[in-house]
Amino acid sequence: MSTIYVCPLARLQQTVTETRARYVVTAINPWSIPDTPKGVAPDNHLKLAINDITEPRRDLVHPEPHHIEQLIAFARRWNHDGPLVVHCLAGISRSSASAFIIACALSDRADETDIASRLRSASRTAQPVSYTHLTLPTNTNACRSRGG
């Protein structure tokens, strides 16, 4: 698998430029969704308008299984010719959760615990808890294909 970079919104364009990434995942509050970074085709930019919450709350967008399915479908469409950049507002929870989900979906046989350990060792701030709880039971078809 090619490299997945995780960053905050403030470093999005810099990270895309430095890594020469052509695919980007945005997982951010609906009112904070940025324009597609320079160098990335609009079709290669997945924009997930979700809030950083683990339970539904009034006036906020709770991550749902269809968001996970969109993320996994986008990840499978990624051509691996270069890196993928995943970001949220702070580059901590939604982005690391997205990177974890992508890595699990693209690594059918890898153990989720090993993937999480590698993610945490690559970033001391990684907290992939935002919406991974949606994938850990059997809430999406893609997760069922991993056996749960």
N, C-alpha and C positions, 0 to 999 in steps of 0.2 A: 504494500500500500504506500502511496505517496505521502508526503508530509502534510499534516494539518496544523495550521498556526491559529492560535487563539489570541485575541487582543481586545482592548476596549475601543469604544467608538472614537475616542480622541486620537487613536493611532491607526485607524482603519486605512486611510489612503497611504500613509507611510508604510504600513505593513504590506499592503498590496504592491506598492512600488518596489520595495526592497526585496520581496520574495518572488516578484513577477507572477503572482497568482492570477489566474483567469476565472476562478470560481470563488464566490463569496456567499456565506450564510449570515444573515442578520437576524438575530433573535432579540427583539427590543420592544419597549413600550410603543404602542401604536402612534403616539404623538412624536416619537423620536426617530422614526425610520429615516435613514439618510438616503440621498441620491446614490445611484450606482457609482462606485469608484471609477476613476479614469483607468482605462485599460481592461475593463471587465464589460463584456457584452450584457445587456439587460437580461437576456434569457439565462445567463449564468450567475444571476444574483437572486437568491431565494430570500424573500422578506417575510419573516414570521413575526407578526404583530402580537406579541404576548407580554404580559407583565410577569415580574419576578415574584410569583406567589405559588404556594403549594396547595391552596384551597380556593374555591370560588369566592370572589368578593364583589360586591356591587360596584358597577362602573369600571371594573378592571377585566382584562382578558386572561382567563385561566387557561393554561396550556391543556389541550385536549388531544385525544388519540389522533384526530385528523391532522394536527400539527406535526406529530411524530411521523405519521405516514408521509406527509409532504417532505419532511426532512430526509427521510430514508430514500424516498424516490429520487430526490435531488442528488443525494450522495451517490446513488447508483448510476446516475447520469453523468457524474463527474468523470472526465476522461483520463485523469491521472497523469497527464502530460506535464503537469506542474502542481504546485501546492494548492490547497484549499484554505481560505481564511474564514474563520468563524469568529463573530464578535457579538457582543452585547454592549450595554452601556458602560459597565465597569470592567468587562473582561474577566469576570470571576465565576458567576454561577450559570446563567443561561448559556453562555458560550462554552464553558467547559462541559455542561450537561449535553449540549449539542454535539460537541466533539466526541464525547463518550458514546453517545448513541450512534453516531456515524461510524466510529471505529468498531463498535460491536456489530453493526449491520454489515459492514464490509469484511469482517473477519469471522466468518461463520464458525470456525473451529476454535478460535481463541477464547480463553476463559475470561469472563467479565471482570473477575477480581484482578487478573493480571493486567487487563487493559486499564482499569481504574488505578492500579498501582503505578503503571507507566505514566499515566496522565498526571497523577499527583507528584511524581518525581520530576516531571518536566516543568511543573509550575507549582511553586509553594503556595500560590493563592487559589489554585483550582478547587472549586467546590461544586462538583457536578450533582447537585441535589434538586435544582429547580423543577425539572419535570421528568427526571429519570424514573420517578415513581410510576409514571404512566407506562413505561416500557418493561419494568421489572415483573409485574404480574403477567397477564396474557392479553393486554388490551389492544394490541395491534397485530395484524396479520404478519408483519415483518418480524415481530418478536416471536410469534408462534413458530416461525420457520427456524428460529434458533433453539427451539425446544422449550420456550417459556418466556 
